[in-house]
Amino acid sequence: MEQHNFFINRRTSLKLVLHFTNKLNYYTLMKKYNQIIAIVISICTFVTLSYSQKMNVHTNSGTSQFQLSGIDSITFSDIISDSISTIAFVKTVSGIKQICTINTDGSNFTQLTSFTTNPTVLNKPSYSPDGSLIAFWLNTGSGINVWVMNSNGSNLHQLTFNNEAYIGERIAFSPAMDTVYYRRTTVAGAASIWKIGINGQNNGLFNDFTGNEFQITFVDHSYLLYDRFGGGIYKTNSLTDLTSTLLISGGQWPATNYNLTKIAYCYYGGGTNVGKTYIANIDGSSPFLLSDEGSSNFATMQSFTRDGQYVVYSVNSNIKIVKIDGTGLRTITTGDDPTVKPN
């Protein structure tokens, strides 16, 4: 009887051990599972917060939204797409021209300047490579000059004192942002590219490409693109060897995407294609028609969005955007001379 009870006790003890062992394994697994879930939630929260801070997202669009506690509301479309960019442009506000910004989805309109009298000339804003500065042409009464300000509108100051009589084109910053390049027209029909230090020093001729040049575009640290009045986009051999070859006949106002594979431009060479917006490979090959505003309506100041999927331009004081496959053309707002912020 005692032996029998012994085996019963052993069997019971074994069951209890197995029971508590299974319980222990279960709780151990659940603890690890909860730890993993907590880690995943922390990572997602960190990434979402970082994205929110980076993109400065504050949207109330009609698309679906989700919200985490303590984190700004973010639309699903904002997460899956980087096509929402900021553009600087010229807009008449209460009868006075101002430099303003707006997102390419039409949100977050901001007036940067606060001129109290209408400038005789205010046009062609251009961002520095890091997006911290904006340069533009302004005439407050004495003549047309290059002015610079921070991208939030602060520290507005005059850079050149040439007092030009003729309106310039889009201004270019050097990749190092220590020099500004601009078009200077001394007499009608005779323009050349000049340069000046960002500190206002060393103002002088950069190069006269033996034509009526409009603007230059730095293609990374490799070479320059420039265009001439009447059409024609040219490419230099390098940043120092300015020997040039014709890249796109009839092209004007060239803009490159940020991975330097495409050029957007307006055709200005005459005929039925005048005023149309095209996109081509960086070497000028395979031109593709993006939009046709009609031969009497020039689409100018083309600029790529950050992701390279859209092109922004202005026509008849309207800022428009179109996908690089030619679809989805729409108007963002009224205004002129748009340029996309690099970051």
C-alpha positions as CSV (number, residue, x, y, z in Angstrom):
1,M,0.0,0.0,0.0
2,E,2.8,2.4,0.9
3,Q,4.6,1.5,-2.4
4,H,1.4,2.1,-4.3
5,N,0.9,5.5,-2.6
6,F,4.6,6.3,-3.4
7,F,4.0,5.8,-7.1
8,I,0.8,7.8,-6.9
9,N,2.6,10.7,-5.2
10,R,5.4,10.4,-7.8
11,R,2.8,10.5,-10.6
12,T,1.0,13.5,-9.1
13,S,4.3,15.3,-8.5
14,L,5.3,14.7,-12.1
15,K,2.1,16.1,-13.3
16,L,2.5,19.1,-11.1
17,V,6.0,19.7,-12.3
18,L,4.9,19.4,-15.9
19,H,2.0,21.7,-15.3
20,F,4.1,24.4,-13.7
21,T,6.8,23.9,-16.3
22,N,4.3,24.4,-19.1
23,K,3.0,27.5,-17.3
24,L,6.5,28.8,-16.9
25,N,7.2,28.3,-20.6
26,Y,3.9,29.9,-21.5
27,Y,4.6,33.0,-19.3
28,T,8.2,33.1,-20.5
29,L,7.0,33.0,-24.1
30,M,4.4,35.6,-23.5
31,K,6.9,37.9,-21.8
32,K,9.2,37.6,-24.7
33,Y,6.3,38.2,-27.1
34,N,5.2,41.3,-25.2
35,Q,8.8,42.5,-25.2
36,I,9.0,42.0,-29.0
37,I,5.7,43.8,-29.5
38,A,6.9,46.7,-27.3
39,I,10.1,47.0,-29.3
40,V,8.2,47.0,-32.6
41,I,5.8,49.7,-31.4
42,S,8.8,51.8,-30.2
43,I,10.5,51.5,-33.5
44,C,7.3,52.4,-35.4
45,T,6.7,55.3,-33.1
46,F,10.3,56.6,-33.5
47,V,10.2,56.3,-37.3
48,T,6.8,57.9,-37.5
49,L,7.8,60.8,-35.3
50,S,11.1,61.3,-37.2
51,Y,9.2,61.4,-40.5
52,S,6.7,63.8,-39.1
53,Q,9.4,66.1,-37.8
54,K,11.4,65.8,-41.0
55,M,8.5,66.5,-43.4
56,N,6.9,69.1,-41.0
57,V,3.6,67.4,-41.8
58,H,0.4,69.2,-40.7
59,T,-2.3,68.2,-43.1
60,N,-6.0,68.1,-43.1
61,S,-6.6,66.7,-46.5
62,G,-9.5,64.4,-47.3
63,T,-7.4,61.3,-47.5
64,S,-7.4,58.7,-44.7
65,Q,-5.4,59.5,-41.6
66,F,-4.1,57.8,-38.6
67,Q,-2.7,59.3,-35.4
68,L,-0.5,58.2,-32.6
69,S,-0.7,59.8,-29.2
70,G,1.5,62.9,-29.0
71,I,2.4,62.8,-32.8
72,D,1.1,65.0,-35.5
73,S,-1.6,63.7,-37.8
74,I,0.0,62.1,-40.9
75,T,-1.9,61.1,-44.1
76,F,-1.2,57.7,-45.6
77,S,-0.5,59.3,-48.9
78,D,2.3,61.4,-47.3
79,I,4.1,58.2,-46.1
80,I,4.0,56.3,-49.4
81,S,5.0,59.3,-51.5
82,D,7.7,61.9,-51.5
83,S,6.1,64.0,-54.3
84,I,4.9,66.7,-52.0
85,S,7.5,69.5,-52.4
86,T,7.7,73.1,-51.4
87,I,7.9,75.8,-54.1
88,A,8.9,79.4,-53.9
89,F,7.2,81.7,-56.4
90,V,6.0,85.3,-57.0
91,K,2.3,86.1,-56.2
92,T,0.4,89.3,-56.1
93,V,-1.1,89.6,-52.6
94,S,-3.5,92.5,-52.0
95,G,-2.2,94.2,-55.1
96,I,1.5,93.9,-54.2
97,K,4.0,91.4,-55.5
98,Q,5.5,89.1,-52.9
99,I,7.8,86.1,-52.7
100,C,5.7,83.2,-51.3
101,T,5.9,79.5,-50.8
102,I,3.3,76.7,-51.1
103,N,3.3,72.9,-51.2
104,T,2.8,71.2,-54.5
105,D,-0.5,69.8,-53.2
106,G,-1.8,73.3,-52.6
107,S,-1.3,73.3,-48.8
108,N,0.7,75.5,-46.5
109,F,0.7,78.8,-48.4
110,T,3.1,81.2,-46.8
111,Q,4.0,84.8,-47.7
112,L,7.7,85.4,-47.1
113,T,8.2,89.0,-48.0
114,S,6.2,92.0,-46.8
115,F,6.7,94.8,-49.3
116,T,4.3,97.7,-48.7
117,T,4.7,99.2,-52.1
118,N,4.6,97.2,-55.3
119,P,8.1,96.6,-56.6
120,T,8.8,97.6,-60.2
121,V,10.4,94.2,-60.7
122,L,10.2,91.1,-58.5
123,N,10.8,87.8,-60.2
124,K,12.8,84.5,-60.6
125,P,13.3,83.2,-57.0
126,S,15.9,80.5,-56.8
127,Y,16.9,78.2,-53.9
128,S,20.4,77.5,-52.8
129,P,21.4,73.8,-53.0
130,D,20.6,73.1,-49.4
131,G,17.4,75.1,-49.5
132,S,18.5,77.6,-46.8
133,L,18.6,80.7,-49.1
134,I,16.5,82.3,-51.8
135,A,17.9,84.7,-54.4
136,F,15.7,86.8,-56.7
137,W,15.6,89.9,-58.9
138,L,14.2,93.1,-57.3
139,N,13.8,96.7,-58.3
140,T,12.8,99.0,-55.5
141,G,13.3,102.1,-57.6
142,S,17.0,102.5,-58.4
143,G,17.4,99.6,-60.8
144,I,17.2,95.8,-61.0
145,N,19.5,93.9,-58.6
146,V,20.0,90.5,-57.1
147,W,18.7,90.2,-53.5
148,V,19.1,87.3,-51.1
149,M,17.2,86.2,-48.0
150,N,16.8,83.1,-45.8
151,S,14.3,80.6,-47.0
152,N,11.9,81.7,-44.2
153,G,12.0,85.3,-45.4
154,S,14.4,86.6,-42.8
155,N,17.7,88.5,-43.4
156,L,16.6,90.1,-46.7
157,H,19.5,92.1,-48.2
158,Q,20.7,93.4,-51.5
159,L,23.6,91.5,-53.1
160,T,24.4,93.3,-56.3
161,F,24.3,97.1,-57.0
162,N,24.5,97.1,-60.8
163,N,21.1,98.7,-61.1
164,E,20.3,96.8,-64.2
165,A,17.8,98.1,-66.8
166,Y,16.9,94.6,-68.1
167,I,15.3,91.8,-66.2
168,G,17.5,88.8,-65.5
169,E,16.7,85.1,-65.5
170,R,16.9,82.4,-62.9
171,I,19.9,82.8,-60.6
172,A,22.2,79.9,-59.8
173,F,24.2,79.2,-56.6
174,S,27.5,77.3,-56.9
175,P,27.4,73.8,-55.3
176,A,29.5,75.2,-52.4
177,M,27.0,78.1,-52.0
178,D,29.8,80.6,-51.8
179,T,29.1,82.2,-55.2
180,V,25.9,83.4,-57.1
181,Y,25.7,83.4,-60.9
182,Y,23.4,85.7,-62.7
183,R,22.5,87.1,-66.1
184,R,23.7,90.6,-66.8
185,T,22.4,92.5,-69.8
186,T,24.4,95.7,-70.5
187,V,22.5,96.5,-73.7
188,A,19.4,94.9,-75.3
189,G,20.2,91.6,-76.9
190,A,23.7,91.3,-75.4
191,A,23.8,89.3,-72.2
192,S,26.5,87.4,-70.4
193,I,26.9,85.4,-67.1
194,W,28.3,87.2,-64.2
195,K,29.2,86.0,-60.7
196,I,29.4,87.5,-57.2
197,G,30.4,86.1,-53.8
198,I,27.6,85.4,-51.4
199,N,29.3,88.0,-49.2
200,G,28.9,90.6,-51.9
201,Q,32.5,90.6,-52.9
202,N,34.3,89.9,-56.3
203,N,31.5,90.9,-58.6
204,G,32.5,90.4,-62.2
205,L,32.2,88.6,-65.5
206,F,32.1,84.8,-65.3
207,N,31.9,84.1,-69.0
208,D,30.4,85.4,-72.2
209,F,29.4,82.3,-74.2
210,T,29.2,84.5,-77.4
211,G,25.4,84.6,-77.3
212,N,22.5,86.1,-75.5
213,E,22.6,83.8,-72.5
214,F,19.7,83.4,-70.1
215,Q,20.9,81.3,-67.2
216,I,23.2,78.6,-66.1
217,T,22.5,75.4,-64.2
218,F,25.1,73.4,-62.3
219,V,25.0,69.7,-63.0
220,D,26.5,68.4,-59.7
221,H,30.2,69.1,-59.7
222,S,30.6,68.0,-63.3
223,Y,29.6,70.6,-65.9
224,L,27.2,73.5,-66.7
225,L,24.0,73.8,-68.7
226,Y,23.0,77.1,-70.1
227,D,20.5,78.4,-72.6
228,R,20.4,81.2,-75.1
229,F,17.7,83.6,-76.1
230,G,15.7,82.2,-79.0
231,G,16.3,78.6,-77.8
232,G,19.1,76.2,-77.4
233,I,20.4,74.4,-74.4
234,Y,24.2,73.9,-74.2
235,K,26.6,71.8,-72.2
236,T,30.1,72.7,-71.1
237,N,32.9,70.2,-71.0
238,S,33.3,70.7,-67.3
239,L,33.0,73.5,-64.6
240,T,36.4,74.9,-65.7
241,D,36.5,74.0,-69.4
242,L,33.6,76.1,-70.7
243,T,33.9,74.8,-74.3
244,S,30.3,74.1,-75.2
245,T,28.2,71.9,-77.4
246,L,24.6,72.1,-78.3
247,L,22.5,69.7,-76.3
248,I,18.9,70.5,-77.2
249,S,18.1,72.7,-80.1
250,G,15.3,75.2,-79.4
251,G,15.2,74.4,-75.6
252,Q,15.1,77.0,-72.9
253,W,14.9,77.3,-69.1
254,P,16.4,73.8,-68.5
255,A,16.0,72.1,-65.1
256,T,17.5,68.8,-64.0
257,N,16.0,66.3,-61.6
258,Y,17.9,65.5,-58.4
259,N,19.4,62.2,-59.6
260,L,20.6,64.0,-62.7
261,T,19.0,61.7,-65.3
262,K,16.4,64.0,-66.8
263,I,16.0,67.6,-68.1
264,A,12.8,69.5,-68.3
265,Y,12.6,72.5,-70.5
266,C,10.4,74.8,-72.6
267,Y,10.7,74.6,-76.4
268,Y,11.4,78.1,-77.8
269,G,12.8,77.4,-81.2
270,G,9.8,78.5,-83.3
271,G,7.2,76.6,-85.2
272,T,4.2,74.8,-83.8
273,N,6.1,73.5,-80.7
274,V,6.8,76.9,-79.2
275,G,5.8,77.2,-75.5
276,K,5.4,73.4,-74.9
277,T,7.0,71.7,-71.9
278,Y,9.3,68.7,-72.7
279,I,11.3,66.2,-70.7
280,A,14.4,64.5,-72.1
281,N,17.3,62.3,-70.9
282,I,20.2,64.2,-69.4
283,D,22.1,63.9,-72.7
284,G,19.2,65.5,-74.6
285,S,18.0,62.3,-76.1
286,S,14.4,61.0,-76.3
287,P,12.4,64.2,-75.8
288,F,8.9,63.6,-74.6
289,L,6.0,66.1,-74.6
290,L,4.7,66.8,-71.1
291,S,2.2,69.6,-71.8
292,D,1.0,71.8,-74.6
293,E,-0.3,75.2,-73.5
294,G,-0.6,76.5,-77.0
295,S,1.9,78.4,-79.1
296,S,0.8,81.8,-77.7
297,N,1.2,80.6,-74.1
298,F,4.8,80.1,-72.9
299,A,5.3,77.5,-70.2
300,T,8.4,78.7,-68.3
301,M,10.5,78.1,-65.2
302,Q,10.3,74.4,-65.3
303,S,11.4,72.6,-62.0
304,F,11.3,69.0,-60.8
305,T,9.8,67.9,-57.6
306,R,12.2,66.2,-55.1
307,D,11.2,62.7,-56.2
308,G,11.6,63.5,-59.9
309,Q,8.0,62.3,-60.6
310,Y,6.5,65.7,-61.4
311,V,7.4,68.9,-63.2
312,V,6.2,72.3,-62.0
313,Y,6.0,75.4,-64.3
314,S,4.2,78.6,-64.8
315,V,2.0,79.8,-67.6
316,N,-0.2,82.9,-67.8
317,S,0.3,83.6,-64.1
318,N,-0.8,80.1,-63.1
319,I,1.5,77.6,-61.3
320,K,0.9,74.1,-62.8
321,I,2.2,70.6,-62.1
322,V,2.3,67.5,-64.3
323,K,3.5,63.9,-63.9
324,I,6.6,63.0,-66.0
325,D,4.4,60.7,-68.0
326,G,2.3,63.6,-69.1
327,T,-0.7,62.8,-67.0
328,G,-2.4,64.5,-64.1
329,L,-1.9,68.1,-65.2
330,R,-3.5,70.5,-62.7
331,T,-3.1,74.1,-61.4
332,I,-1.6,74.5,-57.9
333,T,-2.3,78.3,-57.5
334,T,-2.0,81.6,-59.2
335,G,1.5,83.1,-59.5
336,D,4.7,83.1,-61.5
337,D,8.3,81.8,-61.6
338,P,8.1,78.7,-59.5
339,T,11.2,76.9,-58.2
340,V,11.2,73.7,-56.1
341,K,13.0,73.6,-52.7
342,P,15.7,71.0,-52.9
343,N,14.9,69.4,-49.5
